[in-house]
Amino acid sequence: MPIINIISIHKVIYKGRAESIILPGDTGVFEVMAFHKNIMSRLLRGNIEVDGTHFPIARGVVKVEGNTVTAVVEEE
C-alpha cells in the first residue's frame, strides 16, 4: 500500500496509506497503486480520490517516488 501525503500551504489534507489514489493529471485522470513507476505530474481542477474519499482541488503537482505519493495542492 502506497504512503499518501496530500498537503496545501495551509494544512495536511490527508496522510496515510491507501490501496489506490486517482489523480486529475494534466494529460488525463490516472491511478497510482503500490510500487507505481516514478513520475511527476501537474494536477488540474478536479478531485483526488483516495480509496473512495474525494478531495477537491483547484490545481497542484504530484510526485510518485518509490512507494510514496506526495501531492502539493491548492484547495478548491
C-alpha positions as CSV (number, residue, x, y, z in Angstrom):
1,M,0.0,0.0,0.0
2,P,1.5,3.3,-1.0
3,I,2.0,6.1,1.5
4,I,-0.1,9.1,0.5
5,N,0.6,12.7,1.5
6,I,-1.8,15.4,0.3
7,I,-0.8,18.9,1.5
8,S,-1.7,22.5,0.9
9,I,0.1,25.6,2.1
10,H,-2.4,25.8,5.0
11,K,-2.7,22.2,6.2
12,V,-2.2,18.5,5.8
13,I,-5.3,17.3,3.9
14,Y,-4.5,13.6,4.0
15,K,-1.7,11.5,5.3
16,G,-1.8,7.7,5.4
17,R,-1.8,4.5,3.4
18,A,-4.2,3.6,0.6
19,E,-4.8,0.9,-1.9
20,S,-5.1,3.4,-4.7
21,I,-5.2,7.1,-5.5
22,I,-6.8,8.6,-8.5
23,L,-5.5,12.0,-9.7
24,P,-6.6,14.6,-12.2
25,G,-3.4,14.9,-14.2
26,D,-2.8,17.5,-17.0
27,T,-3.0,14.8,-19.7
28,G,-5.9,12.9,-18.1
29,V,-7.0,11.2,-14.9
30,F,-4.7,8.4,-13.7
31,E,-4.4,6.0,-10.9
32,V,-1.4,5.2,-8.7
33,M,-1.2,1.8,-7.0
34,A,1.5,0.1,-5.0
35,F,5.0,0.3,-6.5
36,H,4.0,2.6,-9.4
37,K,6.6,3.9,-11.7
38,N,8.3,7.1,-10.5
39,I,6.6,10.2,-12.1
40,M,5.9,13.9,-11.6
41,S,2.8,15.5,-13.0
42,R,0.8,18.7,-12.9
43,L,-2.7,18.4,-11.4
44,L,-5.7,20.2,-12.8
45,R,-9.0,21.2,-11.2
46,G,-10.9,18.1,-10.1
47,N,-10.9,15.5,-7.3
48,I,-8.1,13.5,-5.8
49,E,-9.7,10.2,-4.8
50,V,-8.1,8.1,-2.1
51,D,-9.8,4.7,-1.6
52,G,-13.2,6.3,-2.5
53,T,-12.8,9.5,-0.5
54,H,-12.8,12.7,-2.6
55,F,-10.6,15.8,-2.0
56,P,-11.5,18.7,-4.4
57,I,-8.5,20.7,-5.7
58,A,-8.0,23.7,-7.9
59,R,-4.5,22.6,-9.1
60,G,-1.2,21.3,-7.9
61,V,1.6,18.9,-8.5
62,V,2.2,15.3,-7.6
63,K,5.4,13.3,-7.2
64,V,5.4,9.5,-7.1
65,E,8.7,8.0,-5.9
66,G,9.3,4.6,-4.5
67,N,6.1,3.7,-2.8
68,T,5.3,7.3,-1.7
69,V,2.8,9.7,-3.4
70,T,3.2,13.4,-2.4
71,A,0.7,15.9,-3.8
72,V,1.0,19.6,-3.1
73,V,-2.3,21.3,-4.0
74,E,-4.3,24.4,-3.9
75,E,-7.7,23.6,-2.4
76,E,-10.9,24.2,-4.2
